[in-house]
Amino acid sequence: MEPEEEQRGGLAALSWPGRVVVATAVAVVAVAVTVHLALVFLHVAPANTLSKQQDATIDAYIYPEFEQNWKLFAPNPLQQNIAVQARARVVDERDGTRTTGWIDLSAEDGAHIRGNLFPSHTAQNELRRAWDFYTGSHDAENRPDGMRGELSQTYVERIVMDRFTARFDGTVDSIQLRSATTRVPAPAWSDERFDTDTEYRVLPWWDVSEAAHAERKAAS
C-alpha cells in the first residue's frame, strides 16, 4: 500500500503555508466578486436610499467599463447608424506637422466583426459604448456634465490614442473626433418618411501631447 502522503491530493497535499495562501486568495476573489455584483446591482436598480448616499462611489467604479443600459429593449429602439471617426495632427521631424484624413474607427470595428464567429468584446462594444458615454455626459456645445463628462472624454481619448499611437510615422500631438449619424431607412411597408442624409457632430481638437498630460496631472 502507498504511503499516506502519496495518497493525499488537492488541498490536503499542500503544506500549511500553502493552504493559507490558497484560502486567502479564494477569500479575496469572493469579496471582489461580491463587491462588483453589489455595485452593479445598485447601479441598475431603481434609486434607493443607499444608492443615493453612495452615488459618487458607484459612478466612480461603474464608469466607463461596467456601464449598463437597456436601449435594445426600449419601446423605441435606436434607429440610427452612428459611425465614430477621428483624425490626428502628427509631428514629424522630417515633414513637420501634418493633419491626417478622417479615419472611420467604427467601420474598422465592423470589419473585425463581419465573418468572425467569435468577435471580441472590444470590437463590438468598446468604441460604441464610449461614444454613447461621451454624448450622454456632454451638452450640445460639448461642455462636460461634471466629473462623468471629464471621465468620458479621458476614456474616448484613451481608446483613440491606443489605435493611433503606432499608426503614423511621428508623434500624435492632437486628435479630433466626429460622429456621422444616418437614419435607417423605413421599411417598404411603412408610411414613415424622414431624411436619411448623414449628419455630423464635430468635436474640438484635443491636445494629447506629453506637455498637456503633465499639465492635467499636475492640476488634478
SERO-4910 file (N, C-alpha, C, O; in steps of 0.05 Angstrom, whole numbers):
BEGIN
 pado doro    nc1    nc2    nc3   cac1   cac2   cac3    cc1    cc2    cc3    oc1    oc2    oc3
  Met    A     17    -24      0      0      0      0     18     25      0     39     25     13
  Glu    A      8     46    -15     24     70    -17     24     86      9      4     84     23
  Pro    A     45    100     15     45    116     39     22    136     39     12    144     18
  Glu    A     13    144     63    -10    162     65     -4    189     51    -22    200     39
  Glu    A     21    199     52     28    224     39     24    223      9     16    243     -3
  Glu    A     29    200     -3     26    198    -32     -3    195    -41     -9    200    -64
  Gln    A    -21    186    -22    -49    182    -29    -64    209    -28    -85    211    -41
  Arg    A    -55    228    -13    -69    253    -10    -66    270    -35    -45    271    -47
  Gly    A    -87    284    -42    -86    303    -65   -100    329    -59   -111    332    -37
  Gly    A   -101    347    -78   -114    372    -74   -102    389    -52    -78    389    -48
  Leu    A   -119    403    -37   -110    420    -15    -96    404      7    -77    414     20
  Ala    A   -105    379     10    -92    362     31    -63    357     26    -48    352     44
  Ala    A    -55    359      0    -27    354     -7     -9    378     -2     15    376     -3
  Leu    A    -22    402      3     -6    426      7      3    428     36     -9    417     54
  Ser    A     25    443     39     34    449     66     15    469     79     -1    481     65
  Trp    A     18    473    105      1    493    118      4    521    107    -16    534    103
  Pro    A     28    531    101     31    557     89     17    558     61      5    578     54
  Gly    A     19    536     46      5    535     20    -25    537     23    -38    550      7
  Arg    A    -36    523     42    -64    523     47    -74    551     54    -95    561     46
  Val    A    -57    565     71    -64    592     79    -65    611     55    -83    628     53
  Val    A    -45    608     37    -44    625     13    -68    620     -5    -81    639    -14
  Val    A    -75    595     -9    -98    588    -26   -124    598    -14   -141    610    -27
  Ala    A   -128    594     13   -152    604     26   -154    634     25   -176    645     21
  Thr    A   -132    648     28   -132    677     26   -139    687     -1   -155    705     -5
  Ala    A   -128    673    -22   -134    681    -50   -164    677    -56   -177    694    -68
  Val    A   -175    654    -47   -203    649    -51   -221    670    -38   -241    679    -49
  Ala    A   -213    677    -13   -228    697      2   -228    724    -12   -248    738    -14
  Val    A   -204    732    -22   -201    758    -36   -219    758    -61   -233    778    -66
  Val    A   -218    737    -77   -234    735   -101   -264    736    -94   -279    750   -108
  Ala    A   -272    722    -74   -300    722    -66   -310    749    -58   -332    758    -65
  Val    A   -293    764    -42   -300    791    -34   -302    809    -58   -320    826    -60
  Ala    A   -282    807    -77   -282    824   -100   -307    820   -118   -319    839   -127
  Val    A   -314    795   -122   -338    788   -138   -363    799   -124   -380    810   -137
  Thr    A   -364    796    -98   -388    805    -83   -390    836    -85   -412    846    -90
  Val    A   -368    850    -82   -369    879    -84   -377    888   -112   -393    906   -115
  His    A   -365    874   -132   -372    881   -160   -402    878   -165   -415    895   -176
  Leu    A   -412    855   -158   -441    849   -163   -458    869   -147   -479    877   -157
  Ala    A   -450    876   -123   -466    894   -107   -467    922   -120   -488    935   -121
  Leu    A   -444    932   -130   -443    958   -142   -459    959   -169   -472    978   -175
  Val    A   -456    937   -185   -471    936   -210   -501    935   -204   -517    949   -218
  Phe    A   -509    920   -184   -537    919   -176   -547    946   -168   -569    954   -177
  Leu    A   -533    960   -152   -541    987   -143   -543   1007   -166   -559   1025   -166
  His    A   -526   1002   -186   -526   1020   -210   -551   1016   -227   -562   1035   -236
  Val    A   -559    991   -231   -582    985   -248   -608    985   -234   -629    987   -246
  Ala    A   -608    982   -208   -633    981   -192   -646   1009   -190   -632   1029   -193
  Pro    A   -671   1010   -185   -684   1036   -181   -671   1051   -158   -660   1039   -140
  Ala    A   -672   1078   -160   -659   1094   -139   -670   1088   -112   -694   1085   -108
  Asn    A   -652   1085    -93   -659   1080    -65   -641   1095    -46   -623   1109    -56
  Thr    A   -646   1093    -21   -630   1109     -1   -601   1103     -3   -584   1122     -3
  Leu    A   -593   1077     -5   -565   1070     -6   -552   1080    -31   -530   1091    -30
  Ser    A   -565   1076    -54   -553   1084    -80   -550   1114    -81   -531   1124    -94
  Lys    A   -568   1129    -69   -566   1158    -69   -543   1168    -51   -529   1186    -58
  Gln    A   -540   1154    -28   -518   1162    -10   -491   1156    -22   -472   1170    -17
  Gln    A   -489   1134    -37   -463   1125    -48   -461   1130    -78   -446   1116    -92
  Asp    A   -476   1149    -88   -477   1155   -116   -449   1159   -128   -443   1148   -149
  Ala    A   -433   1176   -115   -406   1183   -126   -388   1158   -126   -374   1153   -146
  Thr    A   -390   1141   -106   -373   1117   -105   -382   1097   -127   -365   1085   -140
  Ile    A   -408   1094   -130   -418   1076   -150   -410   1085   -178   -401   1069   -194
  Asp    A   -414   1111   -184   -406   1121   -211   -376   1118   -216   -368   1111   -238
  Ala    A   -360   1123   -196   -331   1122   -199   -322   1093   -206   -303   1089   -221
  Tyr    A   -337   1073   -196   -330   1045   -201   -342   1036   -228   -328   1023   -244
  Ile    A   -367   1043   -233   -381   1033   -257   -370   1045   -282   -366   1030   -302
  Tyr    A   -367   1071   -283   -360   1084   -308   -329   1084   -312   -314   1088   -293
  Pro    A   -320   1079   -337   -337   1074   -360   -339   1044   -367   -357   1036   -383
  Glu    A   -322   1027   -355   -320    999   -365   -345    982   -359   -351    964   -374
  Phe    A   -360    988   -337   -382    970   -329   -409    983   -332   -428    973   -320
  Glu    A   -411   1003   -348   -437   1017   -351   -458    997   -363   -451    980   -380
  Gln    A   -483   1000   -354   -504    983   -364   -526   1001   -376   -532   1022   -365
  Asn    A   -538    992   -398   -562   1005   -408   -580    985   -421   -572    962   -427
  Trp    A   -605    994   -427   -625    975   -437   -638    985   -463   -661    981   -468
  Lys    A   -622    999   -480   -633   1011   -504   -645    991   -523   -664    996   -538
  Leu    A   -633    967   -524   -643    946   -542   -672    939   -536   -687    932   -554
  Phe    A   -680    942   -510   -707    934   -502   -726    958   -498   -748    954   -487
  Ala    A   -717    981   -506   -734   1005   -501   -758   1004   -520   -758    989   -540
  Pro    A   -779   1018   -513   -803   1018   -530   -797   1028   -559   -810   1020   -578
  Asn    A   -776   1045   -561   -769   1056   -587   -739   1052   -591   -724   1071   -585
  Pro    A   -729   1028   -600   -701   1023   -602   -687   1042   -621   -700   1056   -637
  Leu    A   -661   1043   -619   -645   1061   -636   -651   1055   -665   -651   1032   -674
  Gln    A   -654   1077   -681   -660   1074   -709   -640   1090   -726   -646   1101   -747
  Gln    A   -615   1091   -716   -594   1106   -729   -569   1090   -730   -563   1074   -713
  Asn    A   -554   1094   -752   -527   1084   -753   -508   1107   -746   -508   1128   -759
  Ile    A   -491   1103   -726   -473   1123   -716   -445   1113   -720   -437   1094   -707
  Ala    A   -429   1127   -736   -401   1120   -741   -384   1141   -727   -388   1165   -730
  Val    A   -364   1131   -712   -345   1149   -699   -320   1150   -715   -308   1130   -722
  Gln    A   -312   1174   -722   -289   1179   -739   -269   1197   -725   -277   1213   -707
  Ala    A   -244   1195   -732   -223   1211   -718   -201   1218   -738   -196   1204   -757
  Arg    A   -187   1240   -732   -163   1247   -747   -143   1258   -727   -149   1263   -704
  Ala    A   -118   1262   -736    -97   1270   -718    -79   1290   -731    -76   1292   -755
  Arg    A    -67   1306   -714    -44   1323   -722    -19   1309   -713    -15   1303   -690
  Val    A     -2   1303   -732     22   1288   -727     47   1305   -731     50   1319   -751
  Val    A     65   1304   -712     90   1319   -713    112   1300   -721    117   1280   -708
  Asp    A    125   1307   -744    147   1291   -754    171   1309   -758    169   1330   -770
  Glu    A    194   1300   -749    219   1316   -751    226   1322   -780    237   1342   -787
  Arg    A    218   1303   -798    225   1307   -827    204   1324   -841    212   1342   -856
  Asp    A    179   1319   -836    157   1332   -851    143   1354   -835    125   1367   -846
  Gly    A    151   1358   -810    137   1379   -794    110   1368   -785    107   1344   -779
  Thr    A     91   1387   -782     64   1379   -772     45   1375   -796     43   1392   -814
  Arg    A     31   1353   -795     11   1348   -816    -15   1337   -803    -15   1326   -782
  Thr    A    -37   1341   -818    -63   1332   -808    -72   1308   -825    -72   1310   -850
  Thr    A    -79   1287   -812    -87   1263   -827   -116   1267   -837   -130   1285   -829
  Gly    A   -125   1249   -854   -153   1248   -862   -170   1235   -841   -159   1224   -821
  Trp    A   -196   1237   -844   -214   1225   -825   -213   1194   -828   -214   1184   -850
  Ile    A   -210   1180   -806   -209   1151   -805   -234   1141   -791   -240   1148   -769
  Asp    A   -249   1123   -805   -274   1113   -794   -268   1089   -776   -264   1067   -785
  Leu    A   -266   1095   -750   -260   1075   -730   -282   1054   -727   -277   1031   -723
  Ser    A   -307   1063   -730   -329   1045   -728   -329   1025   -751   -335   1001   -748
  Ala    A   -322   1034   -775   -320   1016   -798   -298    995   -794   -301    972   -802
  Glu    A   -276   1003   -781   -255    984   -776   -265    962   -756   -259    939   -759
  Asp    A   -280    971   -736   -292    951   -717   -311    932   -732   -311    908   -727
  Gly    A   -327    944   -750   -345    927   -765   -331    907   -782   -341    884   -785
  Ala    A   -308    914   -793   -293    896   -810   -282    872   -793   -280    850   -803
  His    A   -276    878   -768   -266    856   -750   -289    838   -741   -284    815   -734
  Ile    A   -314    848   -742   -337    832   -733   -348    814   -756   -354    791   -751
  Arg    A   -350    826   -780   -362    811   -802   -347    786   -809   -322    786   -813
  Gly    A   -361    763   -810   -349    738   -817   -333    725   -794   -322    704   -797
  Asn    A   -333    738   -771   -319    728   -748   -339    713   -729   -357    726   -719
  Leu    A   -335    687   -725   -354    672   -708   -351    680   -679   -370    677   -664
  Phe    A   -328    690   -671   -324    698   -643   -311    725   -642   -288    728   -634
  Pro    A   -327    746   -649   -316    773   -649   -310    782   -620   -324    774   -601
  Ser    A   -290    798   -616   -282    806   -590   -302    827   -578   -316    841   -593
  His    A   -303    828   -552   -320    848   -539   -310    876   -546   -327    894   -548
  Thr    A   -284    879   -549   -273    905   -555   -283    915   -582   -292    938   -584
  Ala    A   -282    898   -603   -292    907   -629   -321    912   -629   -330    930   -644
  Gln    A   -337    898   -614   -366    901   -614   -375    925   -598   -394    939   -606
  Asn    A   -363    930   -576   -375    949   -556   -357    972   -547   -368    993   -540
  Glu    A   -331    969   -547   -314    989   -534   -319   1018   -544   -326   1036   -529
  Leu    A   -315   1022   -570   -318   1048   -582   -347   1058   -581   -352   1081   -574
  Arg    A   -365   1040   -587   -394   1048   -588   -403   1057   -560   -416   1078   -558
  Arg    A   -396   1042   -540   -405   1049   -513   -391   1074   -503   -403   1090   -488
  Ala    A   -365   1077   -510   -350   1101   -502   -362   1126   -514   -365   1146   -500
  Trp    A   -370   1124   -539   -382   1148   -552   -409   1154   -539   -416   1177   -535
  Asp    A   -425   1134   -534   -451   1137   -521   -447   1150   -493   -463   1167   -485
  Phe    A   -426   1141   -479   -420   1153   -453   -413   1182   -455   -421   1198   -439
  Tyr    A   -397   1189   -476   -389   1217   -480   -413   1235   -486   -417   1255   -474
  Thr    A   -429   1226   -506   -451   1243   -514   -472   1246   -492   -486   1266   -490
  Gly    A   -474   1225   -475   -493   1226   -453   -485   1243   -430   -501   1250   -412
  Ser    A   -459   1251   -430   -449   1268   -407   -438   1295   -417   -424   1308   -402
  His    A   -446   1303   -441   -438   1329   -452   -463   1341   -465   -481   1327   -475
  Asp    A   -464   1368   -464   -487   1382   -477   -481   1386   -507   -461   1377   -517
  Ala    A   -499   1400   -520   -496   1404   -549   -471   1420   -556   -462   1419   -579
  Glu    A   -461   1436   -537   -437   1452   -542   -412   1437   -532   -391   1449   -530
  Asn    A   -415   1411   -527   -392   1395   -518   -381   1403   -491   -357   1399   -485
  Arg    A   -398   1415   -474   -390   1421   -447   -395   1397   -429   -417   1386   -430
  Pro    A   -376   1389   -412   -379   1365   -395   -399   1370   -373   -401   1392   -362
  Asp    A   -413   1349   -366   -432   1349   -344   -418   1338   -319   -422   1315   -311
  Gly    A   -401   1354   -307   -388   1347   -282   -366   1325   -287   -355   1323   -308
  Met    A   -361   1310   -266   -339   1290   -266   -344   1269   -287   -324   1260   -300
  Arg    A   -369   1260   -291   -374   1240   -311   -366   1249   -339   -356   1233   -355
  Gly    A   -371   1274   -345   -364   1285   -371   -334   1285   -375   -324   1278   -397
  Glu    A   -319   1294   -355   -290   1294   -357   -279   1265   -360   -260   1260   -375
  Leu    A   -290   1247   -345   -282   1219   -346   -287   1207   -374   -271   1192   -384
  Ser    A   -310   1214   -385   -317   1203   -411   -298   1213   -433   -291   1197   -451
  Gln    A   -290   1238   -432   -271   1248   -451   -244   1234   -449   -232   1227   -469
  Thr    A   -235   1230   -424   -210   1216   -420   -211   1187   -431   -192   1178   -443
  Tyr    A   -234   1174   -428   -238   1147   -437   -237   1146   -468   -223   1129   -479
  Val    A   -252   1164   -481   -252   1164   -510   -224   1171   -521   -215   1158   -540
  Glu    A   -211   1190   -508   -184   1197   -517   -165   1174   -515   -149   1169   -533
  Arg    A   -167   1158   -493   -150   1135   -489   -154   1114   -511   -135   1102   -521
  Ile    A   -180   1110   -519   -186   1090   -540   -174   1098   -566   -162   1082   -580
  Val    A   -178   1124   -574   -167   1133   -599   -137   1133   -600   -125   1124   -620
  Met    A   -124   1141   -578    -95   1141   -577    -84   1113   -578    -63   1108   -590
  Asp    A    -98   1094   -567    -89   1066   -568    -89   1056   -597    -72   1040   -605
  Arg    A   -107   1067   -614   -108   1059   -642    -90   1076   -660    -82   1067   -681
  Phe    A    -83   1100   -650    -67   1118   -667    -37   1117   -661    -21   1124   -678
  Thr    A    -29   1109   -637     -1   1112   -628     19   1100   -648     38   1113   -655
  Ala    A     14   1076   -656     33   1062   -674     24   1064   -704     35   1049   -720
  Arg    A      5   1081   -709     -7   1081   -736      8   1100   -755      9   1095   -779
  Phe    A     19   1121   -744     32   1142   -761     61   1144   -755     71   1138   -733
  Asp    A     76   1153   -776    104   1160   -772    106   1187   -759     98   1207   -771
  Gly    A    115   1188   -734    116   1213   -720    100   1211   -694     92   1189   -686
  Thr    A     96   1234   -681     83   1235   -655     56   1248   -658     54   1270   -669
  Val    A     35   1235   -648      8   1247   -648      7   1270   -628     10   1265   -604
  Asp    A      2   1294   -637      2   1317   -620    -26   1325   -610    -29   1334   -588
  Ser    A    -46   1321   -627    -74   1326   -620    -92   1309   -638    -84   1301   -659
  Ile    A   -116   1305   -628   -136   1289   -643   -163   1304   -644   -168   1321   -627
  Gln    A   -179   1297   -663   -206   1308   -666   -225   1286   -674   -218   1269   -690
  Leu    A   -248   1286   -662   -268   1265   -667   -293   1277   -679   -299   1301   -675
  Arg    A   -308   1261   -693   -335   1269   -702   -352   1244   -705   -341   1222   -707
  Ser    A   -377   1248   -704   -396   1225   -709   -411   1231   -734   -418   1254   -741
  Ala    A   -416   1209   -749   -432   1211   -774   -457   1195   -769   -457   1170   -767
  Thr    A   -480   1209   -766   -505   1196   -759   -524   1195   -783   -529   1215   -796
  Thr    A   -533   1171   -789   -551   1167   -812   -576   1151   -803   -573   1129   -791
  Arg    A   -599   1161   -808   -624   1147   -801   -626   1121   -818   -621   1122   -842
  Val    A   -635   1100   -806   -640   1075   -820   -666   1079   -837   -686   1087   -825
  Pro    A   -665   1074   -863   -689   1078   -879   -713   1061   -869   -709   1039   -859
  Ala    A   -737   1073   -872   -761   1058   -863   -766   1035   -882   -759   1036   -906
  Pro    A   -777   1013   -872   -783    990   -889   -804    998   -910   -819   1017   -907
  Ala    A   -805    982   -932   -823    989   -954   -852    990   -946   -867   1005   -958
  Trp    A   -860    974   -926   -888    973   -918   -896    996   -899   -919    999   -893
  Ser    A   -876   1012   -891   -882   1033   -871   -889   1059   -886   -880   1065   -908
  Asp    A   -906   1075   -872   -914   1101   -883   -895   1123   -873   -898   1147   -881
  Glu    A   -875   1117   -856   -856   1136   -846   -839   1148   -868   -830   1133   -886
  Arg    A   -835   1173   -867   -817   1187   -886   -799   1206   -870   -809   1223   -856
  Phe    A   -773   1203   -873   -755   1222   -859   -729   1224   -874   -723   1208   -892
  Asp    A   -713   1244   -867   -688   1250   -880   -667   1229   -873   -663   1224   -849
  Thr    A   -654   1217   -892   -633   1198   -887   -605   1208   -894   -586   1193   -896
  Asp    A   -603   1235   -897   -577   1246   -902   -560   1244   -877   -570   1245   -854
  Thr    A   -534   1241   -880   -515   1239   -858   -511   1265   -844   -505   1286   -857
  Glu    A   -513   1266   -818   -508   1290   -802   -482   1285   -786   -477   1263   -775
  Tyr    A   -466   1306   -783   -441   1304   -769   -441   1321   -744   -451   1343   -743
  Arg    A   -429   1310   -723   -424   1325   -698   -394   1325   -695   -381   1304   -690
  Val    A   -382   1349   -698   -353   1351   -697   -344   1363   -670   -354   1384   -662
  Leu    A   -326   1349   -657   -315   1358   -632   -291   1376   -636   -278   1375   -657
  Pro    A   -284   1392   -617   -259   1408   -619   -234   1391   -618   -236   1367   -610
  Trp    A   -212   1402   -625   -187   1387   -624   -179   1383   -594   -183   1401   -578
  Trp    A   -169   1360   -588   -159   1354   -561   -129   1351   -562   -117   1336   -578
  Asp    A   -116   1366   -544    -87   1366   -542    -79   1340   -527    -86   1337   -503
  Val    A    -64   1322   -539    -56   1297   -526    -26   1295   -524    -15   1273   -520
  Ser    A    -12   1318   -526     17   1318   -523     25   1311   -495      9   1313   -476
  Glu    A     50   1305   -491     61   1298   -464     58   1322   -446     53   1319   -422
  Ala    A     62   1346   -457     60   1371   -440     32   1374   -430     28   1382   -407
  Ala    A     12   1369   -447    -16   1372   -439    -23   1351   -417    -37   1358   -398
  His    A    -13   1327   -420    -18   1306   -400     -5   1314   -373    -17   1310   -352
  Ala    A     19   1324   -374     32   1332   -350     18   1355   -336     16   1356   -311
  Glu    A      7   1374   -352     -8   1396   -340    -34   1387   -327    -41   1396   -305
  Arg    A    -48   1368   -340    -73   1358   -328    -67   1342   -303    -82   1344   -284
  Lys    A    -45   1327   -303    -38   1311   -280    -31   1329   -256    -39   1324   -233
  Ala    A    -17   1351   -262    -10   1370   -240    -34   1384   -229    -36   1390   -206
  Ala    A    -54   1390   -247    -78   1403   -238    -95   1386   -221   -110   1395   -203
  Ser    A    -94   1359   -226   -110   1341   -210    -98   1334   -183   -109   1319   -168
***
